[in-house]
Amino acid sequence: MLQPVFVAQRHLSDYTSIVGRPLVEEIRERAARLQGKRILHLSATAFGGGVSEILYTLVPLMQDVGLQCEWQVIYGREEFFNATKVMHNALQGNPQDLSEEQWETWRRYNEINARELSDGWDVCIVHDPQPAAICSLVEEKARHWVWRCHIDLSTPNPATLARLLPSLNRYPASVFHIPAYVPAGMDGRAHEFPPAIDPLAPKNMAFSTDDAVYICQQFGIDVDRPLLCQVSRFDPWKDPLGVIDAYRIVKAQVPEVQLALVGSMATDDPEGWDYFNATVAHADGDPDIHILNNLNNVGAIEVNAFQSHSDVVIQKSTREGFGLTVTEAIWKARPFIGGDVGGIPLQVIDGETGFLVSTVQECAQRALEILGDPGLGRRLGRAGKESVRRRFLTPRLLRDWLELFEAFEA
Ligand code: UDP
């Protein structure tokens, strides 16, 4: 019942020219000590969101360096995902906890999946809270267990966290993006390393300016006028309404500016649609605000084109676990402005590789500075790209995982 996810091949050698030979050699040396180890990634979904983005590259690279690595997706129905959505929001600080019935549903689906899990794994990596109880239910099925947390646990709903902690504490090791996300009361060994993006994936591969322009034009963008852009789900914590407010302040001084809000939608996410509609209402028919989603056929290539072509890329989140979109934008050497929250400051050195802001006003001010000084934008973009190259590309993430596996074997 656990669904294996088939991933396209990737070869570490293809990344050598991008990340440099020393890192590739270090990875090969570490991997040599781990040949044939059976590694399983367990996650809640193979589509949408940051976790699947990461695994589509990390899993084939683990295979390429000689691990027997698999990725499986747990089984769940609507009632389970409704409960885990409440859990996800509560763990990031929403006051609403799960009902007793929802906790029971979460537990029941974890039991079903635990039963179905095959055994004999050297390491089982469980991603995020949805399948987190599985380790406590079938510890004997893997020699080592890791809980990989992708969310911001710095200000959780205390009741929800308290209820989850006994399951988390069964993991001998866990991995968080940053130390601030390790919750009080977490036992075991907490490790910290951030996620990464794949520079060779369609979303991040180098695009010619002409191709990016061609794609943006197809969506009604006037490519001869400045463009601000945010790529993210329609979610209050991503603050698309705040982005519109900042754009309006910019527009008062730079009337030709345009804004693109690009966000993926799930047809079965009513909350997402409500917020999408609220965003459309807030745009109030402004023809220079382009609100696009995957139902307009905006996929990875289009996201790449918008990020590559924009004069300023914004991620004005008010809460953000990591924010892959931040690194995606900076990798394209675009001037970037992000909310000073969660994982964003990890990726942006304010004033050097982008700007960090806390208000709509500040966001607009920085956008005006960048639009008024193309040299500034170029400097930020260049410095940002080099920092991503060193810190946030998948080979570095692979190296960090291998280091952890080696520690298990020591
Ligand atoms: N994304 C996308 N299309 C969209 C909006 C988002 O492909 O219309 C991608 C985005 O490029 C990124 C991921 O979805 O790779 C979102 O990850 P992030 O960590 O930024 O936020 P999350 O949605 O996980 O909170």
Residues whose N, C-alpha, C, O or C-beta is under 5 A from the ligand:
A	BS01	UDP	G49 G50 E53 V231 S232 R233 V262 G263 S264 V298 V303 F322 G323 L324 T325
